[in-house]
Amino acid sequence: MLALLPTHLTVEAIAEQLGRTRSTAKTHIAHIYKKLDAGCRGEAVARAREAGLLPDPDTGTKAGKRDRR
């Protein structure tokens, strides 16, 4: 579900895409907000990107991850 938050799909559309009910999607999204200490969708996406859980939209890389060579 976290990966679909930046798409700006509605909760209903996210639920449908993942084969879940709207209620289940809302619950999962609420848990994501709580774990990221976010009050809204945009804040959750920003915090997830900072933590390396989502790719940066400009570079496609995960900000919190280091290249291990």
C-alpha positions in Angstrom: 0.0 0.0 0.0 2.9 2.4 0.8 4.1 2.1 -2.8 0.7 3.4 -4.1 0.4 6.4 -1.8 2.5 8.7 -4.1 0.2 7.8 -7.1 -2.6 10.0 -5.6 -5.1 7.1 -6.3 -8.1 7.2 -4.0 -8.3 4.8 -1.1 -11.0 3.0 -3.1 -8.8 2.7 -6.1 -5.8 1.4 -4.0 -8.1 -1.2 -2.4 -9.4 -2.3 -5.8 -5.9 -2.5 -7.3 -4.7 -4.7 -4.4 -7.9 -6.8 -4.2 -8.8 -5.5 -0.7 -11.8 -3.8 0.7 -11.9 -0.1 1.2 -12.0 -0.7 5.0 -8.9 -2.8 4.9 -7.1 -0.3 2.8 -8.1 2.5 5.2 -6.8 0.5 8.1 -3.5 -0.3 6.5 -3.0 3.3 5.4 -3.8 4.6 8.9 -1.1 2.2 10.3 1.4 3.5 7.7 0.7 7.1 8.9 1.1 6.0 12.5 4.4 4.2 11.9 5.8 7.1 10.0 4.4 9.6 12.5 2.6 11.4 9.7 -0.6 13.3 9.8 -1.5 13.2 6.1 -0.7 11.4 2.9 1.9 13.9 1.6 3.8 13.8 4.9 3.7 10.0 5.0 5.2 9.9 1.4 7.9 12.4 2.3 8.9 10.5 5.5 8.9 7.2 3.6 11.2 8.7 1.0 13.5 10.1 3.7 13.7 6.6 5.3 14.5 5.0 2.0 11.2 3.1 1.8 10.1 4.8 -1.4 12.3 6.0 -4.4 12.9 9.6 -4.9 10.7 10.8 -7.8 13.5 12.7 -9.5 16.3 10.1 -9.3 14.4 6.9 -8.8 16.8 5.9 -6.0 16.0 5.3 -2.4 17.4 8.2 -0.4 18.1 6.3 2.8 19.9 3.5 1.1 23.7 3.5 0.4 25.4 2.0 -2.5 27.4 -1.0 -1.2 30.3 -1.6 -3.5 
